[in-house]
Amino acid sequence: MYLYLLLYIYFRIIISLLKFQFNSALTTFTKQSNTTIQHFSLSLSKKKKRLPFSIKPSSSPPPLPSKIQTKSSDLIMNNKKNPDQKPEMPPSSSSPKKQTLFISSLILLWYTSNIGVLLLNKFLLSNYGFKFPIFLTMCHMSACAILSYVSIVFLKLVPLQHLKSRSQFMKVATLSIVFCASVVGGNVSLRYLPVSFNQAVGATTPFFTALFAYLMTFKREAWVTYGALVPVVTGVVIASGGEPGFHWFGFIMCISATAARAFKSVLQGILLSSEGEKLNSMNLMLYMSPIAVIALLPVTIVMEPDVMSVTLSLARQHQYMWILLLVNSVMAYSANLLNFLVTKHTSALTLQVLGNAKGAVAVVISILLFRNPVTVMGIGGYSITVLGVVAYGETKRRFR
């Protein structure tokens, strides 16, 4: 009872913070729209003043030419001759509702796939006896390679973008290696850490992104923005001290995965910055996934040599072993696809807000599902981290 009450209070605090961030973002967007409309109206009024003639209002409109009158009468007669012709209906008001329903469905599926693959990874690596995070990552990348090819080449969900040079290929290969490191590190950490603490550490991604952006591109933010990162780090320190299942190796792998994820985003902005080399996330996944599989195969053979024998043994003991691996791999691709679609139909800012909420939802579900022990100190630390992430997003948007 105490655990449920604690989770409820924590969840309400997180949702309130995210609502505040979303409402402030919506207010800013409305202000920008009004400013654009005012500028447009001002430019129209200036154009009217420059007209070389003046239009005098007339008491009655001039008579239509006879030809036009004749055509109008013909149209009226034609309408009378065709009583079965249906009049034009006004545009339906259901289209905005359909759009809202479509976007809501995308967000729900995105949440399901992201949280589902996270929980399945934890279940396989910690509770199912499948202790092969590198092979699991290779399965994910194989599914991403195959399904990306089907989605782009056959289903044509997005236009196919070709690699134009050897230099561009090397840049994509570099991103693929960094991406592999982040995914493998995250999967390894799940063997030793509960999902709730894994998400708390993963929430520090903005801190590492700001750090690498400053070191690699000399991009500086306002001091207020950097100040908002203090609670991000402080919260993780507090959560680490209050985590009953703390494991040093798992913590180091989780921090490394978070840093690699941030490094990849900054590196992607540097390497693929020119217009001729930019790739959307779906095409980037199409080219990165096969490279990742090729890179992970020898690592799997060296570091996990008994993976096939143990997997076959587990498959004989558990009849759903292969189904779980297949579903897990497909969900890993679905998370990337839905991430692209949600960004396309909403905005990057909306995705950031939804991502913060997703982490909180994943924490609550994982605690209820795996029953890992939590403390007030641990939940308080994670709440401070999320508060810092929300504050960082707000200050970065206002002081850019």
N, C-alpha and C positions, 0 to 999 in steps of 0.2 A: 504493500500500500504506500509505503514511504517512497519507494522507487518510482511508482506511477505518478505520485503527486509532484515529485521533483522533476520528472520528465515533462509533465504538463506545464509547469511554471517555466521551465527552460524553453519549451517549444513556443509558448505564448510570447516570451520576450523576443525570441528570434524573429517570429512572424511580424511583430510590431515594428521592429527595426527595419525589416525588409519592406514593409508597407510604406514607412516613412521615406525610404530611399526611392521607391517606385513613384510615389506621389510627387516628390520634389523633382524627379526626372521628367515627369509628365508636365509639371508646371513650367519648367524650363523650355520644354518643347513647344508648349502653347505660346509662351512669350516670344520665342523665336518665330513662330508662324505668324503671330500678329505683327511683329516688326517687318517681316517680309511683305505682308499684305499692305501695310502702311507705305512702304517704299514703292511698291507697285502702283498704288493709287496716286502717290505724289508724282511718279514719272508719267502717268497718264494725264494728269492735270497740266503738267508742263508741256506735253505734246499738244494738248488742245489749245494752249495759248499761242503756239507757234503756227497754227493754221492760217493760210493766207486769205481766207474768206470767212465770213460769218454766216451762221445759219439762223435765219429768222423763223420763229415759230409761226405756223399758219393756223388759222381758225378751223379750216376744214382740209382734209387731205385732197390732193389733186385727183381727178378722175382717172381711172385705169384706161390704158389704150384698148381699142376695140378688140385687138387680137387676144389680149390677155383676158378681157371680159368673156370673149367667146370660149377661150380655153377653160376658164373657170366654170362657165355654164355647162361646157361639155363634161367637165369633171363631175359636176353635180348630177347631170343626167346619167353619167356612167354609174355613179353611186346608186342612183335610183334603180337603174337596170340590174344591178347586182346586189340584191338584198342579202345574199348569203355571205357577202364579204364581211369579215370580222373587223370591227374598228380597232385601231391601235390602242393597246392597253398601256397604262403608265408603268414605268419600271417598278419591278417588285421590290418590296422592302425586306424580303427575306434574304437577299444576297448578303447584307452585313451580318445577319445572324448566322448564315452558312459559313462566312469567313471566320467569325468568332469561334464557331464550333470546330472548324478545321484547325485553327491555331491552337485551341485548347486541347484538341486530340493529339496534335504534334507534341505539345509540352508534356502531356500525360505519358505518351509513348517514350519521349526522351527521358523523363524521370524513371520510368519503368526499366528501360534498357540500361541506363547508367547505374542505378542502384542495384538492379538485378545482376549485372555482370560483376559488380563489386562483392555482393553477398555470395554469389556462386564461386568466385575466386577464393573467398575465405572458407567456404564450405569444403571445396575440393582440397585446398592446401592444408587446412588445419583439422578438419573434422572427418575427412573421407580417406585419409591416408595417402593422398596423391601429392607427394612432396617434390614436385618438379616444376618450379616457377618458370624456368627458361623454356622448357618444352611447351608449357601452357601459353607463354607469350608467342612462341612460334606457331602454335595452333591459331591464335588470334590473328596473327599477321597473314597466315595462309588464307583464312576466311576473308580477311579484308582485301587481299589481292584478287581472289576469285570473284567475290561479290562486287567489288569496285569495277572490275572489267565488265561484268554482266550489266551493271547499272548504267555505265557510261556508254559502252559500245553497242549493246543490244537494246536496253530499255531507253537509252538516250535521256536520262534524267537531267544531265548537264552536257553541254558541248564538250567534245574531246579536245584537249589542248596537248599539242605535241612538244616534246623537248627539242629545242632548236640548235643546241650546241653541246659540245663535250663539257664546256665550262658549266653550263646549266645542269647537266647530268651529275657532275661532281658535287655541285651545291646541294642537289636533292639527296645524293648519297650521304653527304655529311649530316644533313638533317635527319635522315633515316637512322643513322647510327646513334645520334643523340636521343632520338625518339625511342629507340630500342632500349637504351640505358634507363630511361625514365620508367618505361613500362615494366621492365625486368625488376628494377629496384622496388617499384610499388608492389609487385607480386611477391617478391621475396619478403618484404616487410610484413605482408599479411600472414605469413607463416608464424611470426613471432609476436605480432601486436594485434589487439582487437580493432575492429573496424572503426569504432568511435574515436580511438586515439589516432588511428591512421588518418582519418578525416580532419582531426584537429591540426595535425602537422601539415597536411596538404593545404590547409587554408592559408598557410604562410606564403603561398606562391606570389602574391603581389610584392612582398618584401624582396624576394630574390629577383623578381622581374625589374623592380626599380634599381636594385644593386647592379645587375648586369647591364641595364640600359645606361647607367652612369659610367660604368667601367669600360664598356665597349663602344658606346656612341657619344659619350660625354653629354648625354641629355640630362638636364637638370630640371627638377620640379621645384615648386614653391616649398619653403621651409615648413609651412603648415601641412603640406602633403606628406613630407617625410616624418613630421611629428605624429601623423595618424598611424604610421607603421609601428610606433613604439608599443601600443597595446596589442598589436598582432603578434609580436615576438614575446611580449610579457605573458600573454595568455597561454602560449605554448609552454613556456617555462613553468607556469603555475600548474597547467594540466599534466606536465611530465612528473612533477613532484607528487601529484595526487593520483597517479595512475597505478592501480594495483598490479596490472599485468605489464609493467614497463620492462623492456628488454633492450639492452644497449645496442646489440647488432641490428635488431629490427628498427630501432630508432635512427641509427646511422643510415641504413638503407632507405628509410622513408624520407629523411632529410635530403639524401642524395637524389632520390627520384623527384622530389619537389623542385630542387635546384635545377636538375636536368630539364624538367618541363619548362621552367621559366627561361633557362638558357636557350632552349629550342625556339621559343616564341620570339626572343630578341634576335637570335641568329637568323631566323626566317625573315624578319623585317629587314635585316642587312643584306642577306644573300639574294633574296628575290624582290628587291626594291624597285628595279627598273620595270617599266611598263611591258617590255618585250619578254620578261622572264617571270612575271607574276602568274601564279597558278592558284585556282580556287582550291578549297580544302579537299574536295572530292578527287580532283585530278592529282593533287599532291599525294593523297592516300594511295591512288592507283600506282604511282611510280615508287613511293617509299616502301610499300608493303613487300613486293618481291625482293627488293634489296635487303630488307630486314630479315626475311626468311633465309636468304643466302648467308647473311652474317650470323644468324642464330644457329644454323645447322651444325657447323663445327664446334661451336661453344657448347651446344647440347650434348654432342657426342663425347666431348672431353670431360665436361663437368657433371653430366648426368648419364653415365654409360649404361646404367641398368633401367633406363626409363621404359623401354618396350616390354621387358620381362615383367616388371612390376605392374605396368598398366594392364597387360594381358591377364595377370594374376588377379588384379582388382576387378577386371571385367568378368572373370569367372565367378567371383564372389558376389558382385553387385551387377545385376542384369541391366541397370540403367546407366552404367558407367559411360559408355560411348555416347548415349543420348545426352547426358549432362555435358560432356566435352563439346559435342556438336552445338547444343543450344547456347552454351557459354561463348563459343567462338562466333556464332551468328549474332548474338547480342552485342559482342564487342564491336562488330561492324555496324550494327544498327545504331549504337550510341554515337558513332562518328557521323553516320548519314543524317540522323535526326538533329544532331548538333548543327550541321550545315543548314538543314531545312528550317529550324527554328530561327537561326540568325538571318536567313534569307527573308522570312516572312515577318520578322519583328525588327530587332536591332541588336547591335552588340551590347548596348547598355542593358536592354531587357534580359539578354542572355546572362550578363554578369549578375543581375539581381536574382534571376532564377537559379543560377549556379550556387549562390550563397544559400538560398533556401533548400536546394537539393542536398547540400552537405548536412544541413540540420536534420532533414527528413531521413537521410541515410543513417545518421547517428542514432536517432530514436528507434528506427526499425531494427537496426543491428543489435541494440541493447535488448530489445524485447525478444528478438529471435534467438540470439546466442546466449543470452542471460549472463554476459560478462559483468563482473562487479564494477560498479562506478561509485565515485565519491562526490560529495558536494564541491570539493576543491577541483576535481577534474572537470566537472560540468561547468563550474564557474570560470575556469581557465579557458575552456573552449568558447564560452559565451563572450568573454573579453576579446578573444581572437576574432570572432565574427563581428563584434562591435567595431573593432579596429579596421576590418576589411570594408565594412559599410562606410565608416568615416573616411577611409582612404579613397574609396570611389567617389564620395561626395566632394572632398577637397580637390581631387584631381580634375573633376568636371568643372568646378567653380573657379579654380585658380590657374587654369591652363592658358 
